[in-house]
């Protein structure tokens, strides 16, 4: 595990953003775009009836039900690393995407604010060392790393992008992305 990450502070980072349509099979598209994210890449797949968490490791997509990525049940997907995020969503049967890459020399200066959010899953699932359950709720999440009670509840780090409105000076948030998973103390978890 890495050192604790500094959260809840305003900073400036260089970033680029690309938007478009997904015009090929979802798995091929994800693997192609994963090269921009470099390493420590996770996926969160939102379907109508479940949430799946996976990873990209050595150029391979590792996900329990990856054969369902092109199904009618897929609502949205976030593939992310500390370097950036690919966000895809289903808009009336067409998948759109936004790819955001941070910490690059040619990017635009962006105001950011990082924060952590708690996830469901307060106990380790004793039948699966890679899963966390939420007692009395029926929630279960399987992760690409071992889950132990002493690191629960897990968190995810969100990076918010904002600007100051010229007329009012108020803050306007215009984008957000997932960055990484954190343990209960705020230390970054790495897929292994």
Helices and strands as residue ranges (DSSP letters): E 10-21, H 26-37, E 41-47, E 51-57, E 60-62, G 66-68, E 74-81, E 84-91, E 94-102, E 108-118, E 123-124, E 131-134, E 139-142, G 149-151, E 155-164, E 171-182
